[in-house]
Amino acid sequence: MTPLTQQTLMVGALLFTFGLVGFLSRRNLILIFLSVELMLAGVATNFIAFGSHYGIASGQLFAILILTVASCEAAIALAMVVALYRRKSTLDVELWSDLRETAPEKSKPTAKSESSKHAEYPVLTPAGIDPLTTKVPVTLPDVPAPKA
Amino acid sequence: MIPITIAQITERDITIAPWHIAVLALGVIGLLLIRASFGQTKPTPMTTVGGFVALTAAFVINVISIPWGIEQSLLVTFGWLAVVASIAFVSFRTPVYAALSFTAIVLDVCGIYILNTSPFLAASTMIVYAGATIIIFLFVLMFAQRSHLQAYDLTISLPRFSLLAGLALFSGLLYSISELNLSEPKPLTEQKVEALGKLMFTDYLWSVEIAGVLLLIAAIAAILIAQDHEPDRLLEAEVTKTTHTQWDGAKS
């Protein structure tokens, strides 16, 4: 293996690693998506390294396909970020942790206080569970008692 | 203890260059230092100095352990600039700076693409990533960013887990790269862009078509998702208001 290929693979591995670390540790929605883009760039670097090593153009072609998918992902992700920002006026990802697949009683107290603050939002049924067959413990937001 | 271990490794004929260990040490120390003050994004001065020393040591070991030449020096320059920029990307607290350091990463990676005989891909990556994608990200950041740093930019979620996951992934990748046995390299016989175009419109025609359709679907989906539903809500409020006033008038 030539030093060129080896060093290029090493750079790709480092980019993927830093993308993973950024994805796991960042709390800003936009920077999480940028970390995913960084991981995709690392994978494209690997394709380039192997394609250049064997003298075939398939590596470049797959890198172009990765580029296309990354553009699609960026467009849809940013549209979703804009839509989410209109709802809560923040980019904090932890406020949307009630969209995950776990049971509602495991949700953090910040999310609960947030949902009680905005009482007009509906409480969603957790994804992945059949609502007709499974009894879902639904935590409704605190509704103030009607004054007599 | 350590010399014995290295001797055993060389006896087993595992190809681990010194700079592998150096870069692994860089990964360990750098990630530790970036996430040193757990839960906070801001590192202490001691960790900053330590990270700088670790980076410099790994850089020196990398430079002296590879054969020297114009291609090698360019490769080392671009690679280390990419590494430094990605450390900056992970550790910057201001999101705009992080996005700009991502641009720096993309430009360095494009330099590596040119060295790896892919000039067309370098140009298109520069245009698509550094030109278009980052600008859109910056637009959204400016749309959503407040003037001062928010709490979610100053704190980290899962600091220990992300550190351990990054270290485990990188040591695995490093081991597999050092164990890799590729056959002899072959140069490109045709012109580079010509070979790519031939491949794109003969063997991989379906993939290219599917990618185009995917782009179209993504554009439509992005328009639909980002639509403002606020006017509907306003209209509803208007309707309820008028009905209420009508009802009040009828009652009186």
Chai-1 contact restraints between the chains, C-beta under 6 A:
chainA,res_idxA,chainB,res_idxB,connection_type,confidence,min_distance_angstrom,max_distance_angstrom,comment,restraint_id
A,M1,B,L182,contact,1.0,0.0,6.0,A-B,restraint_1
A,T2,B,P185,contact,1.0,0.0,6.0,A-B,restraint_2
A,P3,B,I66,contact,1.0,0.0,6.0,A-B,restraint_3
A,Q7,B,L75,contact,1.0,0.0,6.0,A-B,restraint_4
A,Q7,B,G79,contact,1.0,0.0,6.0,A-B,restraint_5
A,T8,B,I112,contact,1.0,0.0,6.0,A-B,restraint_6
A,T8,B,N116,contact,1.0,0.0,6.0,A-B,restraint_7
A,L9,B,I177,contact,1.0,0.0,6.0,A-B,restraint_8
A,V11,B,G79,contact,1.0,0.0,6.0,A-B,restraint_9
A,V11,B,A82,contact,1.0,0.0,6.0,A-B,restraint_10
A,A13,B,L173,contact,1.0,0.0,6.0,A-B,restraint_11
A,L14,B,V83,contact,1.0,0.0,6.0,A-B,restraint_12
A,L15,B,S86,contact,1.0,0.0,6.0,A-B,restraint_13
A,T17,B,G166,contact,1.0,0.0,6.0,A-B,restraint_14
A,T17,B,L169,contact,1.0,0.0,6.0,A-B,restraint_15
A,T17,B,F170,contact,1.0,0.0,6.0,A-B,restraint_16
A,F18,B,S86,contact,1.0,0.0,6.0,A-B,restraint_17
A,F18,B,V90,contact,1.0,0.0,6.0,A-B,restraint_18
A,L20,B,G166,contact,1.0,0.0,6.0,A-B,restraint_19
A,L20,B,L169,contact,1.0,0.0,6.0,A-B,restraint_20
A,V21,B,V90,contact,1.0,0.0,6.0,A-B,restraint_21
A,V21,B,S162,contact,1.0,0.0,6.0,A-B,restraint_22
A,V21,B,G166,contact,1.0,0.0,6.0,A-B,restraint_23
A,G22,B,V90,contact,1.0,0.0,6.0,A-B,restraint_24
A,L24,B,L158,contact,1.0,0.0,6.0,A-B,restraint_25
A,L24,B,S162,contact,1.0,0.0,6.0,A-B,restraint_26
A,S25,B,I156,contact,1.0,0.0,6.0,A-B,restraint_27
A,S25,B,S162,contact,1.0,0.0,6.0,A-B,restraint_28
A,R27,B,Y152,contact,1.0,0.0,6.0,A-B,restraint_29
A,R27,B,S157,contact,1.0,0.0,6.0,A-B,restraint_30
A,N28,B,P95,contact,1.0,0.0,6.0,A-B,restraint_31
A,N28,B,Y152,contact,1.0,0.0,6.0,A-B,restraint_32
A,N28,B,D153,contact,1.0,0.0,6.0,A-B,restraint_33
A,I30,B,L141,contact,1.0,0.0,6.0,A-B,restraint_34
A,L31,B,P95,contact,1.0,0.0,6.0,A-B,restraint_35
A,L31,B,A98,contact,1.0,0.0,6.0,A-B,restraint_36
A,L34,B,F102,contact,1.0,0.0,6.0,A-B,restraint_37
A,A41,B,V109,contact,1.0,0.0,6.0,A-B,restraint_38
A,T45,B,V109,contact,1.0,0.0,6.0,A-B,restraint_39
A,I48,B,Y113,contact,1.0,0.0,6.0,A-B,restraint_40
A,I48,B,N116,contact,1.0,0.0,6.0,A-B,restraint_41
A,I48,B,S118,contact,1.0,0.0,6.0,A-B,restraint_42
A,S52,B,N116,contact,1.0,0.0,6.0,A-B,restraint_43
A,S52,B,T117,contact,1.0,0.0,6.0,A-B,restraint_44
A,H53,B,P185,contact,1.0,0.0,6.0,A-B,restraint_45
A,Y54,B,K186,contact,1.0,0.0,6.0,A-B,restraint_46
A,G55,B,K186,contact,1.0,0.0,6.0,A-B,restraint_47
A,G55,B,P187,contact,1.0,0.0,6.0,A-B,restraint_48
A,G55,B,L188,contact,1.0,0.0,6.0,A-B,restraint_49
A,A57,B,A195,contact,1.0,0.0,6.0,A-B,restraint_50
A,A57,B,L196,contact,1.0,0.0,6.0,A-B,restraint_51
A,A57,B,L199,contact,1.0,0.0,6.0,A-B,restraint_52
A,Q60,B,S118,contact,1.0,0.0,6.0,A-B,restraint_53
A,Q60,B,L121,contact,1.0,0.0,6.0,A-B,restraint_54
A,Q60,B,L196,contact,1.0,0.0,6.0,A-B,restraint_55
A,L61,B,L199,contact,1.0,0.0,6.0,A-B,restraint_56
A,L61,B,M200,contact,1.0,0.0,6.0,A-B,restraint_57
A,L61,B,Y204,contact,1.0,0.0,6.0,A-B,restraint_58
A,A63,B,L121,contact,1.0,0.0,6.0,A-B,restraint_59
A,L65,B,A211,contact,1.0,0.0,6.0,A-B,restraint_60
A,L67,B,V128,contact,1.0,0.0,6.0,A-B,restraint_61
A,T68,B,A211,contact,1.0,0.0,6.0,A-B,restraint_62
A,C72,B,L214,contact,1.0,0.0,6.0,A-B,restraint_63
A,C72,B,L215,contact,1.0,0.0,6.0,A-B,restraint_64
A,C72,B,A218,contact,1.0,0.0,6.0,A-B,restraint_65
A,A74,B,T133,contact,1.0,0.0,6.0,A-B,restraint_66
A,A75,B,A218,contact,1.0,0.0,6.0,A-B,restraint_67
A,A75,B,A222,contact,1.0,0.0,6.0,A-B,restraint_68
A,I76,B,A218,contact,1.0,0.0,6.0,A-B,restraint_69
A,I76,B,A221,contact,1.0,0.0,6.0,A-B,restraint_70
A,I76,B,A222,contact,1.0,0.0,6.0,A-B,restraint_71
A,L78,B,I136,contact,1.0,0.0,6.0,A-B,restraint_72
A,L78,B,V140,contact,1.0,0.0,6.0,A-B,restraint_73
A,A79,B,A222,contact,1.0,0.0,6.0,A-B,restraint_74
A,A79,B,I225,contact,1.0,0.0,6.0,A-B,restraint_75
A,A79,B,A226,contact,1.0,0.0,6.0,A-B,restraint_76
A,M80,B,I225,contact,1.0,0.0,6.0,A-B,restraint_77
A,V81,B,V140,contact,1.0,0.0,6.0,A-B,restraint_78
A,V82,B,A226,contact,1.0,0.0,6.0,A-B,restraint_79
A,A83,B,I225,contact,1.0,0.0,6.0,A-B,restraint_80
A,Y85,B,A144,contact,1.0,0.0,6.0,A-B,restraint_81
A,L91,B,A144,contact,1.0,0.0,6.0,A-B,restraint_82
A,D92,B,Y152,contact,1.0,0.0,6.0,A-B,restraint_83
